[in-house]
Amino acid sequence: MPIDLDTALGAQLPSQEFSWTASDVALYALSVGAAADPTDTTGLEYVHDSAPKVLPSFATVAATMNVTEAPKVSFPGVEIDLAKVVHGSQSVTLHRPIPAAGTAVTTTKIAEIQDKGSAAVIIQESETVSADGEKLWTSRSGIFAKGEGGFGGERGTSEKVEYPERDADHTIEVATLPQQALFYRLCGDRNPLHSDPAFAEAAGFPRPILHGLCSYGVVLRAVVDEVLGGDVSRVSGYGVTFGGIFFPGETMRVRVWEEGSRLLVAATVAERDDAPVLKNVVVELA
């Protein structure tokens, strides 16, 4: 279906005001594998009753914690078949540490529309500010829409990370729970692809798959805990390309290369010959 570039590109989406609590922060942390060892003080800091530490990836769910319906995709000038949509990329840039509770407003625009021929890539850019106007974070989300290309737009560029040829400086094995997706859906993404076996089978999967943004959080949490000593304030930015599916209960193998002011990361499925999950992963250090 053609895309109306004049209408879509630069279009402002409705702004959203939202609030979150320390309990929301703790639920998110648990949903991405924090405090797996309930005697580990580093993990327990994520679930403190009033002042939990906040993973930067919480920015991806802060506005949706109270959403109870499956997400809908709707953009001005674009009609997208939800069955053909894949979350292609995600990044978050922090302007200050995320508070454990607060109220904020997010404004979003369609920043880019790339014509890949057989598909379109729609990049949303969101700015989030606190209730008193302080800038909190900027996020960019790329949606890959199959069958929506060929509308005459620019192809755009793809940012690929060149990984060092040496062995990774750190390799982390992260076990996930069979019910990991059921925890994560409580953070606002109720897409039945992640919870309904019949829906997942109709979509071509043997069982429900893990949310891409859950993998996003699992990997960052592992890097923060195992490489950065549990210090969330050392992360100033985090970007990834989603590279493949992951089933709850599998083991995430996270390789980390230390490269000056940033960490290069790759995440794969240990049980499936290192099938890719997250690619082009960069953790920017403060």
Backbone as numpy.savetxt, mean C-alpha at the origin, in Angstrom:
# Nx Ny Nz CAx CAy CAz Cx Cy Cz
-13.03 1.16 -23.51 -13.89 2.34 -23.51 -12.99 3.58 -23.51
-13.22 4.56 -24.40 -12.33 5.70 -24.48 -12.29 6.51 -23.20
-11.14 7.15 -22.99 -10.94 8.02 -21.84 -10.95 9.46 -22.33
-11.70 10.29 -21.67 -11.78 11.71 -22.01 -10.68 12.43 -21.24
-9.52 12.62 -21.91 -8.38 13.22 -21.24 -8.66 14.63 -20.75
-9.39 15.39 -21.55 -9.67 16.78 -21.17 -10.43 16.86 -19.85
-11.31 15.89 -19.64 -12.09 15.87 -18.40 -11.32 15.23 -17.25
-10.60 14.15 -17.56 -10.00 13.35 -16.51 -8.70 13.92 -15.95
-7.78 14.30 -16.83 -6.46 14.70 -16.37 -6.53 15.99 -15.54
-6.04 15.91 -14.33 -6.07 17.05 -13.42 -7.36 17.20 -12.65
-8.32 16.33 -12.90 -9.61 16.44 -12.22 -9.44 16.27 -10.71
-10.15 17.11 -9.98 -10.15 17.02 -8.53 -11.26 16.08 -8.07
-10.92 15.13 -7.22 -11.91 14.23 -6.64 -12.44 14.85 -5.36
-13.59 14.39 -4.88 -14.15 14.98 -3.66 -13.17 14.87 -2.48
-13.02 15.94 -1.74 -12.14 15.90 -0.57 -12.80 15.04 0.51
-11.99 14.57 1.42 -12.48 13.67 2.46 -11.92 14.08 3.81
-12.82 14.32 4.76 -12.39 14.58 6.13 -12.58 13.29 6.92
-11.61 12.96 7.76 -11.69 11.70 8.51 -10.90 11.84 9.81
-11.17 10.92 10.70 -10.46 10.88 11.98 -10.00 9.45 12.24
-8.99 9.32 13.04 -8.53 8.00 13.46 -8.13 8.05 14.93
-8.09 6.88 15.53 -7.79 6.76 16.95 -6.59 5.84 17.17
-6.12 5.80 18.40 -5.02 4.90 18.75 -5.43 3.45 18.52
-6.70 3.14 18.72 -7.16 1.77 18.47 -7.09 1.42 16.98
-7.39 2.39 16.12 -7.26 2.17 14.68 -5.81 1.87 14.31
-4.89 2.64 14.88 -3.47 2.45 14.62 -3.03 1.05 15.06
-3.48 0.63 16.23 -3.11 -0.68 16.74 -3.69 -1.80 15.88
-4.95 -1.65 15.46 -5.57 -2.67 14.60 -4.80 -2.79 13.29
-4.43 -1.66 12.71 -3.66 -1.72 11.47 -2.34 -2.44 11.68
-1.64 -2.09 12.75 -0.34 -2.73 13.01 -0.49 -4.24 13.16
-1.51 -4.68 13.89 -1.74 -6.12 14.04 -2.07 -6.76 12.69
-2.80 -6.04 11.84 -3.21 -6.61 10.56 -2.05 -6.78 9.60
-0.92 -6.09 9.85 0.26 -6.28 9.00 1.37 -7.01 9.76
0.99 -7.72 10.81 1.90 -8.67 11.45 2.67 -8.19 12.65
2.36 -7.00 13.17 3.07 -6.52 14.35 2.72 -7.35 15.57
3.65 -7.38 16.53 3.45 -8.05 17.82 3.17 -9.54 17.66
3.77 -10.16 16.64 3.61 -11.61 16.48 4.16 -12.35 17.70
5.20 -11.77 18.31 5.71 -12.27 19.58 5.19 -11.32 20.66
4.19 -11.74 21.42 3.58 -10.82 22.40 4.46 -10.50 23.59
5.69 -11.06 23.64 6.62 -10.70 24.71 7.70 -9.73 24.22
7.67 -9.38 22.93 8.67 -8.50 22.35 8.25 -7.04 22.54
9.04 -6.28 23.26 8.65 -4.91 23.57 8.59 -4.03 22.32
9.41 -4.32 21.32 9.35 -3.54 20.08 7.99 -3.69 19.41
7.48 -4.91 19.36 6.17 -5.15 18.78 5.05 -4.56 19.61
5.18 -4.63 20.92 4.13 -4.12 21.80 3.98 -2.60 21.71
5.03 -1.91 21.26 4.92 -0.46 21.10 3.90 -0.07 20.04
3.57 -1.00 19.14 2.56 -0.72 18.11 1.14 -0.76 18.66
0.96 -1.35 19.83 -0.40 -1.54 20.35 -0.60 -0.85 21.70
0.24 0.13 21.99 0.08 0.91 23.23 -1.32 1.54 23.23
-1.97 1.55 24.39 -3.36 1.98 24.46 -3.59 3.42 24.03
-2.68 4.31 24.39 -2.91 5.73 24.09 -1.90 6.34 23.13
-0.70 5.75 23.06 0.35 6.35 22.23 1.12 5.30 21.44
0.43 4.54 20.60 1.14 3.54 19.80 2.02 4.22 18.75
3.13 3.59 18.41 3.92 4.12 17.29 3.20 3.78 16.00
3.34 4.66 15.00 2.53 4.58 13.79 3.42 4.29 12.59
3.16 3.19 11.92 3.87 2.90 10.68 3.50 3.93 9.62
4.45 4.40 8.83 4.11 5.34 7.76 3.08 4.80 6.78
3.03 3.50 6.60 2.05 2.90 5.68 0.63 3.00 6.20
0.45 3.39 7.46 -0.90 3.63 7.97 -1.60 4.71 7.15
-0.83 5.56 6.51 -1.40 6.62 5.68 -2.32 6.06 4.60
-2.09 4.82 4.17 -2.91 4.24 3.10 -4.29 3.80 3.57
-4.49 3.71 4.89 -5.78 3.24 5.40 -6.45 4.22 6.35
-5.75 5.30 6.71 -6.28 6.21 7.74 -7.67 6.72 7.40
-7.93 6.95 6.12 -9.22 7.51 5.72 -10.31 6.46 5.57
-9.94 5.18 5.61 -10.92 4.13 5.31 -11.21 3.20 6.49
-10.66 3.50 7.65 -10.79 2.57 8.77 -12.24 2.25 9.11
-13.15 3.16 8.86 -14.55 2.93 9.22 -15.43 2.57 8.02
-14.81 2.28 6.88 -15.57 1.91 5.69 -15.98 0.44 5.79
-17.24 0.15 5.48 -17.73 -1.23 5.60 -18.26 -1.79 4.27
-18.06 -1.06 3.18 -18.50 -1.55 1.87 -17.30 -1.77 0.97
-17.47 -2.64 -0.02 -16.40 -2.89 -0.99 -16.07 -1.59 -1.71
-14.78 -1.36 -2.02 -14.39 -0.10 -2.66 -14.95 0.02 -4.07
-15.23 1.25 -4.47 -15.71 1.54 -5.82 -14.69 2.42 -6.52
-14.54 2.20 -7.82 -13.60 2.99 -8.61 -14.39 3.90 -9.52
-14.20 5.19 -9.37 -14.94 6.15 -10.19 -14.10 7.40 -10.37
-13.85 7.76 -11.63 -13.08 8.96 -11.94 -13.82 9.78 -12.98
-13.76 11.11 -12.90 -14.36 11.95 -13.95 -13.72 11.66 -15.31
-14.54 11.47 -16.31 -14.02 11.23 -17.65 -13.53 9.84 -17.91
-13.70 8.94 -16.94 -13.22 7.56 -17.08 -14.27 6.62 -16.51
-14.63 5.61 -17.28 -15.49 4.55 -16.77 -14.68 3.26 -16.76
-14.53 2.68 -15.58 -13.65 1.53 -15.42 -14.44 0.33 -14.95
-14.16 -0.80 -15.59 -14.72 -2.07 -15.15 -13.89 -2.55 -13.97
-14.50 -2.60 -12.79 -13.76 -2.96 -11.58 -13.05 -4.30 -11.72
-13.62 -5.23 -12.50 -13.01 -6.54 -12.67 -11.68 -6.47 -13.41
-11.44 -5.34 -14.09 -10.21 -5.20 -14.88 -9.17 -4.32 -14.20
-9.44 -3.89 -12.99 -8.56 -2.96 -12.29 -7.57 -3.70 -11.40
-6.30 -3.30 -11.48 -5.26 -3.84 -10.62 -4.51 -2.67 -10.00
-4.27 -2.76 -8.71 -3.47 -1.73 -8.04 -2.02 -1.93 -8.47
-1.48 -0.97 -9.21 -0.15 -1.15 -9.79 0.99 -0.63 -8.96
0.79 0.49 -8.27 1.89 1.09 -7.51 1.33 1.92 -6.36
2.19 2.16 -5.37 1.78 2.96 -4.22 3.01 3.61 -3.61
2.89 4.87 -3.27 3.97 5.53 -2.53 3.37 6.50 -1.51
4.11 6.70 -0.44 3.75 7.66 0.60 5.00 8.45 0.96
4.86 9.77 1.00 5.93 10.65 1.47 5.44 11.37 2.71
6.17 11.22 3.80 5.78 11.85 5.06 6.37 13.25 5.18
5.57 14.17 5.68 6.05 15.52 5.96 6.28 15.74 7.45
5.77 14.82 8.23 6.00 14.78 9.68 5.51 13.41 10.15
5.93 12.95 11.33 5.42 11.67 11.83 3.90 11.69 11.97
3.27 10.58 11.65 1.81 10.49 11.76 1.43 10.38 13.23
0.56 11.24 13.72 0.16 11.14 15.13 -0.68 9.90 15.40
-0.71 9.48 16.65 -1.43 8.27 17.03 -2.94 8.44 16.94
-3.42 9.64 16.91 -4.85 9.94 16.75 -4.95 11.33 16.16
-6.02 11.56 15.41 -6.16 12.88 14.84 -7.30 12.99 13.85
-7.44 14.18 13.29 -8.42 14.47 12.25 -7.67 15.14 11.11
-8.03 14.78 9.88 -7.32 15.32 8.72 -8.28 15.44 7.54
-7.81 16.14 6.53 -8.54 16.28 5.27 -7.60 15.89 4.13
-8.11 15.04 3.24 -7.35 14.62 2.06 -8.00 15.18 0.81
-7.18 15.79 -0.04 -7.64 16.22 -1.36 -6.87 15.42 -2.40
-7.59 14.98 -3.44 -7.01 14.08 -4.43 -7.28 14.58 -5.84
-6.30 14.45 -6.69 -6.47 14.78 -8.10 -5.91 13.65 -8.96
-6.37 13.59 -10.21 -5.78 12.67 -11.17 -4.55 13.35 -11.75
-3.38 12.88 -11.33 -2.14 13.56 -11.68 -1.60 13.14 -13.04
-1.80 11.87 -13.42 -1.31 11.37 -14.70 -2.25 10.32 -15.23
-2.33 10.22 -16.56 -3.01 9.11 -17.20 -2.09 8.62 -18.31
-1.57 7.43 -18.15 -0.61 6.88 -19.10 -1.29 5.86 -20.01
-1.00 5.97 -21.29 -1.57 5.07 -22.29 -0.54 3.99 -22.62
-0.77 2.79 -22.09 0.15 1.67 -22.31 -0.26 0.81 -23.50
-1.19 1.27 -24.30 -1.65 0.50 -25.45 -2.80 -0.41 -25.10
-2.50 -1.50 -24.43 -3.55 -2.45 -24.04 -4.16 -2.10 -22.69
-3.63 -1.09 -22.03 -4.11 -0.72 -20.70 -3.85 0.76 -20.45
-4.52 1.27 -19.44 -4.28 2.64 -18.99 -3.78 2.58 -17.55
-2.89 3.49 -17.22 -2.43 3.64 -15.84 -2.89 5.01 -15.36
-3.70 5.01 -14.33 -4.26 6.24 -13.78 -3.61 6.49 -12.42
-2.93 7.62 -12.30 -2.19 7.93 -11.08 -2.90 9.04 -10.32
-3.31 8.70 -9.12 -3.93 9.68 -8.23 -2.88 10.22 -7.28
-2.94 11.49 -7.01 -2.05 12.11 -6.03 -2.89 12.77 -4.96
-2.61 12.44 -3.72 -3.39 12.95 -2.59 -2.51 13.71 -1.62
-3.03 14.82 -1.13 -2.37 15.60 -0.08 -3.25 15.55 1.17
-2.62 15.22 2.28 -3.36 15.13 3.53 -2.81 16.13 4.53
-3.71 16.94 5.09 -3.32 17.95 6.08 -4.12 17.74 7.35
-3.54 18.14 8.46 -4.21 18.01 9.75 -5.32 19.04 9.87
-6.10 18.92 10.95 -7.22 19.85 11.16 -6.75 21.29 11.31
-5.50 21.49 11.77 -4.97 22.85 11.91 -4.15 23.28 10.70
-4.24 22.51 9.60 -3.61 22.91 8.34 -2.18 22.46 8.15
-1.66 21.64 9.05 -0.28 21.17 8.91 -0.22 20.00 7.94
0.72 20.05 7.00 0.85 19.00 6.00 1.35 17.71 6.66
0.64 16.61 6.44 1.00 15.34 7.05 1.70 14.40 6.07
1.04 14.09 4.95 1.66 13.18 3.99 1.10 13.42 2.59
1.88 12.98 1.61 1.48 12.97 0.21 1.54 11.53 -0.27
0.51 11.08 -0.94 0.51 9.72 -1.46 0.20 9.71 -2.95
0.76 8.73 -3.64 0.49 8.52 -5.06 0.12 7.06 -5.26
-0.96 6.84 -5.97 -1.48 5.49 -6.19 -1.72 5.29 -7.68
-1.12 4.24 -8.23 -1.28 3.94 -9.64 -2.22 2.77 -9.85
-3.26 2.98 -10.65 -4.23 1.93 -10.97 -4.03 1.50 -12.41
-3.86 0.21 -12.60 -3.64 -0.37 -13.93 -4.97 -0.93 -14.41
-5.50 -0.33 -15.47 -6.83 -0.71 -15.97 -6.69 -1.43 -17.31
-6.87 -2.74 -17.28 -6.73 -3.55 -18.49 -7.82 -3.19 -19.50
-7.42 -3.15 -20.77 -8.38 -2.90 -21.83 -8.79 -1.46 -22.00
-8.19 -0.53 -21.22 -8.59 0.87 -21.27 -7.58 1.76 -21.99
-6.55 1.15 -22.61 -5.55 1.92 -23.33 -6.00 2.25 -24.74
-5.06 2.79 -25.52 -5.35 3.12 -26.90 -6.17 4.37 -27.09
-6.11 5.29 -26.13 -6.91 6.51 -26.22 -6.10 7.70 -26.73
-4.82 7.44 -27.06 -4.02 8.51 -27.65 -3.23 9.33 -26.66
-3.10 8.86 -25.43 -2.36 9.60 -24.42 -0.88 9.28 -24.44
-0.12 9.97 -23.59 1.32 9.71 -23.46 1.53 8.38 -22.77
2.60 7.68 -23.17 2.88 6.37 -22.57 3.38 6.51 -21.14
4.10 7.60 -20.86 4.63 7.79 -19.52 5.87 6.96 -19.27
6.45 7.15 -18.12 7.66 6.43 -17.76 7.38 5.44 -16.64
8.26 4.47 -16.51 8.16 3.50 -15.42 9.45 3.56 -14.62
9.31 3.78 -13.33 10.50 3.85 -12.47 10.89 2.45 -12.03
12.07 2.02 -12.48 12.57 0.70 -12.12 13.80 0.85 -11.24
13.84 0.07 -10.19 14.96 0.09 -9.27 16.05 -0.84 -9.79
17.27 -0.35 -9.83 18.42 -1.18 -10.18 19.00 -1.73 -8.88
18.79 -3.02 -8.66 19.27 -3.63 -7.43 20.77 -3.94 -7.54
21.51 -3.82 -6.43 22.94 -4.17 -6.46 23.14 -5.64 -6.84
24.28 -5.93 -7.43 24.58 -7.30 -7.83 25.03 -8.15 -6.65
25.37 -7.49 -5.54 25.79 -8.26 -4.37 24.59 -8.87 -3.66
24.88 -9.81 -2.74 23.83 -10.39 -1.93 23.19 -9.29 -1.06
21.94 -9.50 -0.72 21.25 -8.53 0.14 21.96 -8.41 1.48
21.89 -7.22 2.06 22.48 -7.00 3.38 21.64 -7.63 4.48
20.35 -7.76 4.23 19.45 -8.39 5.20 18.44 -9.24 4.43
18.14 -10.42 4.96 17.06 -11.25 4.43 16.15 -11.61 5.60
14.88 -11.25 5.45 13.91 -11.42 6.54 12.81 -12.37 6.06
12.52 -13.38 6.83 11.43 -14.31 6.52 10.23 -13.94 7.40
9.15 -13.57 6.77 7.97 -13.10 7.51 6.83 -14.10 7.31
6.48 -14.80 8.37 5.34 -15.72 8.32 4.05 -14.92 8.39
3.06 -15.30 7.60 1.75 -14.65 7.68 0.71 -15.66 8.13
-0.41 -15.16 8.62 -1.47 -16.01 9.13 -2.43 -16.41 8.01
-3.03 -17.59 8.09 -4.04 -17.97 7.10 -5.21 -16.98 7.06
-5.48 -16.32 8.18 -6.59 -15.36 8.25 -6.11 -13.92 8.16
-4.89 -13.70 7.64 -4.32 -12.35 7.57 -5.22 -11.36 6.83
-5.80 -11.80 5.71 -6.65 -10.90 4.92 -7.93 -10.55 5.67
-8.40 -11.44 6.53 -9.62 -11.15 7.29 -9.38 -10.08 8.34
-8.16 -10.07 8.90 -7.80 -8.97 9.80 -7.69 -7.67 9.02
-6.98 -7.72 7.90 -6.70 -6.49 7.16 -7.98 -5.86 6.61
-8.96 -6.66 6.24 -10.18 -6.08 5.68 -10.90 -5.18 6.69
-10.61 -5.37 7.98 -11.20 -4.50 9.01 -10.60 -3.09 8.97
-9.55 -2.90 8.18 -8.98 -1.57 7.99 -9.66 -0.82 6.85
-10.74 -1.39 6.30 -11.56 -0.65 5.37 -11.66 -1.20 3.96
-10.83 -2.18 3.59 -10.91 -2.72 2.24 -11.71 -4.02 2.27
-13.02 -3.91 1.98 -13.91 -5.06 2.06 -14.10 -5.78 0.73
-13.18 -5.60 -0.20 -13.27 -6.29 -1.48 -13.39 -7.80 -1.24
-14.45 -8.45 -1.76 -14.65 -9.88 -1.50 -13.57 -10.77 -2.11
-12.75 -10.24 -2.98 -11.64 -11.02 -3.54 -10.72 -11.53 -2.43
-10.74 -10.85 -1.29 -9.83 -11.17 -0.20 -10.50 -11.95 0.93
-11.79 -12.24 0.77 -12.49 -12.89 1.88 -13.50 -13.95 1.44
-13.97 -13.90 0.21 -15.03 -14.78 -0.26 -14.44 -15.83 -1.21
-14.37 -17.10 -0.79 -13.76 -18.14 -1.64 -14.44 -18.26 -3.01
-15.76 -18.15 -3.06 -16.46 -18.27 -4.33 -16.12 -17.11 -5.26
-16.05 -15.90 -4.70 -15.69 -14.73 -5.50 -14.27 -14.87 -6.04
-13.36 -15.31 -5.17 -11.96 -15.47 -5.59 -11.85 -16.52 -6.70
-12.59 -17.62 -6.56 -12.55 -18.66 -7.58 -13.08 -18.14 -8.92
-14.15 -17.35 -8.88 -14.71 -16.77 -10.11 -13.72 -15.83 -10.78
-12.84 -15.23 -9.97 -11.82 -14.32 -10.51 -10.57 -15.05 -10.97
-10.57 -16.39 -10.83 -9.45 -17.18 -11.33 -8.42 -17.59 -10.31
-8.73 -17.42 -9.02 -7.79 -17.78 -7.97 -8.32 -18.98 -7.18
-7.43 -19.85 -6.70 -7.90 -21.02 -5.95 -8.50 -20.68 -4.59
-8.16 -19.52 -4.06 -8.69 -19.06 -2.78 -8.44 -17.56 -2.66
-9.03 -16.91 -1.67 -8.82 -15.46 -1.53 -7.34 -15.11 -1.41
-6.98 -13.98 -2.01 -5.61 -13.51 -1.98 -5.46 -12.38 -0.97
-4.23 -12.11 -0.60 -3.97 -11.02 0.35 -4.05 -9.68 -0.38
-4.58 -8.68 0.29 -4.61 -7.33 -0.25 -3.18 -6.88 -0.59
-3.01 -6.21 -1.72 -1.70 -5.67 -2.05 -1.20 -4.69 -1.00
-2.11 -3.88 -0.47 -1.70 -2.91 0.55 -1.41 -3.56 1.90
-1.91 -4.77 2.10 -1.50 -5.51 3.30 -0.05 -5.95 3.14
0.29 -6.50 1.96 1.69 -6.85 1.69 2.58 -5.62 1.84
2.10 -4.49 1.36 2.81 -3.22 1.47 3.15 -2.91 2.93
2.18 -3.08 3.81 2.41 -2.84 5.22 3.26 -3.90 5.89
3.05 -5.16 5.51 3.83 -6.26 6.09 5.32 -6.05 5.83
5.65 -5.67 4.59 7.05 -5.50 4.23 7.66 -4.31 4.97
6.97 -3.18 5.01 7.53 -2.04 5.71 7.69 -2.33 7.19
6.72 -2.97 7.79 6.81 -3.29 9.21 8.03 -4.19 9.47
8.27 -5.17 8.60 9.42 -6.06 8.76 10.73 -5.28 8.64
10.79 -4.37 7.68 12.01 -3.57 7.49 12.26 -2.66 8.69
11.21 -2.00 9.15 11.35 -1.11 10.31 11.84 -1.90 11.52
11.24 -3.04 11.77 11.57 -3.80 12.97 12.94 -4.46 12.90
13.27 -5.02 11.74 14.48 -5.83 11.64 15.71 -5.06 11.16
15.51 -3.94 10.47 16.65 -3.18 9.93 16.80 -1.84 10.64
15.70 -1.21 11.00 15.74 0.13 11.59 15.49 0.13 13.09
15.59 -1.02 13.71 15.47 -1.10 15.17 14.11 -0.71 15.71
13.07 -0.84 14.86 11.73 -0.51 15.31 11.43 0.99 15.32
12.32 1.81 14.75 12.16 3.26 14.79 11.41 3.75 13.55
10.10 3.96 13.68 9.28 4.38 12.54 9.66 5.77 12.05
10.25 6.59 12.92 10.59 7.97 12.54 11.73 8.03 11.54
12.42 6.92 11.30 13.52 6.92 10.34 13.04 6.81 8.91
11.75 6.56 8.71 11.19 6.43 7.36 10.57 7.75 6.94
11.04 8.31 5.82 10.44 9.54 5.30 9.62 9.29 4.05
9.80 8.13 3.42 9.03 7.81 2.23 9.12 6.33 1.93
8.12 5.84 1.18 8.06 4.40 0.90 7.25 4.20 -0.36
7.89 3.61 -1.38 7.20 3.39 -2.64 7.44 1.99 -3.18
6.42 1.43 -3.85 6.53 0.07 -4.39 5.77 -0.04 -5.71
6.12 -1.09 -6.45 5.30 -1.58 -7.55 4.79 -2.95 -7.14
3.50 -3.20 -7.33 2.95 -4.50 -6.98 3.29 -5.49 -8.09
3.90 -6.61 -7.70 4.46 -7.52 -8.69 3.79 -8.86 -8.83
2.91 -9.24 -7.90 2.29 -10.56 -7.99 1.41 -10.84 -6.80
0.72 -11.95 -6.85 -0.23 -12.29 -5.78 0.47 -13.00 -4.62
-0.17 -12.93 -3.48 0.32 -13.56 -2.26 -0.89 -14.13 -1.54
-0.78 -15.39 -1.12 -1.87 -16.03 -0.41 -1.62 -15.97 1.10
-2.64 -15.60 1.88 -2.48 -15.61 3.34 -1.98 -16.97 3.82
-1.03 -16.94 4.73 -0.42 -18.16 5.24 0.92 -18.48 4.62
1.24 -17.83 3.50 2.55 -18.01 2.89 3.60 -17.19 3.65
4.86 -17.41 3.28 5.97 -16.71 3.91 6.51 -15.65 2.96
6.58 -14.41 3.44 7.14 -13.31 2.67 8.64 -13.26 2.91
9.40 -13.38 1.83 10.86 -13.24 1.94 11.23 -11.82 1.53
11.81 -11.09 2.46 12.11 -9.67 2.26 13.63 -9.49 2.23
14.14 -9.05 1.09 15.58 -8.79 0.95 15.80 -7.28 0.96
16.84 -6.86 1.69 17.09 -5.43 1.87 18.55 -5.12 1.56
18.74 -4.11 0.70 20.08 -3.60 0.40 20.19 -2.18 0.95
21.22 -1.92 1.75 21.45 -0.59 2.29 22.23 0.24 1.27
21.62 1.34 0.83 22.22 2.19 -0.20 22.17 3.65 0.24
23.06 4.03 1.14 23.12 5.41 1.59 21.86 5.83 2.32
21.18 6.84 1.78 20.01 7.41 2.46 18.73 6.67 2.12
18.84 5.51 1.54 17.64 4.74 1.24 17.94 3.26 1.31
16.88 2.49 1.46 16.94 1.04 1.44 16.23 0.55 0.19
16.87 -0.35 -0.53 16.23 -1.01 -1.67 15.74 -2.37 -1.20
14.51 -2.70 -1.55 13.87 -3.88 -0.99 13.19 -4.67 -2.09
13.20 -5.98 -1.96 12.43 -6.85 -2.85 11.69 -7.86 -1.98
10.44 -8.13 -2.30 9.63 -9.07 -1.51 9.11 -10.17 -2.42
9.31 -11.41 -2.00 8.93 -12.57 -2.81 8.23 -13.61 -1.93
7.67 -14.63 -2.58 7.02 -15.73 -1.85 8.03 -16.85 -1.67
8.38 -17.15 -0.43 9.41 -18.15 -0.16 9.00 -19.53 -0.68
7.72 -19.88 -0.54 7.27 -21.23 -0.90 7.08 -21.42 -2.41
7.11 -20.34 -3.18 6.87 -20.45 -4.63 8.05 -19.92 -5.43
9.23 -20.45 -5.08 10.45 -20.14 -5.84 10.69 -18.64 -5.99
10.43 -17.92 -4.92 10.64 -16.47 -4.90 9.85 -15.74 -5.98
8.59 -16.16 -6.15 7.70 -15.41 -7.04 7.56 -14.00 -6.49
7.62 -12.98 -7.36 7.61 -11.59 -6.87 6.26 -11.19 -6.27
6.33 -10.38 -5.22 5.15 -9.79 -4.60 5.22 -8.26 -4.72
6.31 -7.68 -4.22 6.55 -6.25 -4.35 7.88 -6.04 -5.06
7.89 -5.14 -6.04 9.11 -4.83 -6.79 9.39 -3.33 -6.70
10.59 -2.96 -7.13 10.95 -1.53 -7.17 10.64 -0.84 -5.85
10.99 -1.52 -4.78 10.67 -1.02 -3.44 11.80 -0.14 -2.93
11.44 1.08 -2.54 12.42 2.01 -1.99 11.88 2.56 -0.67
12.69 2.43 0.37 12.38 3.07 1.65 13.35 4.24 1.81
12.80 5.45 1.79 13.62 6.66 1.96 13.81 6.91 3.46
15.07 7.20 3.84 15.39 7.37 5.25 15.46 8.85 5.62
14.93 9.16 6.80 14.96 10.54 7.29 16.33 10.88 7.84
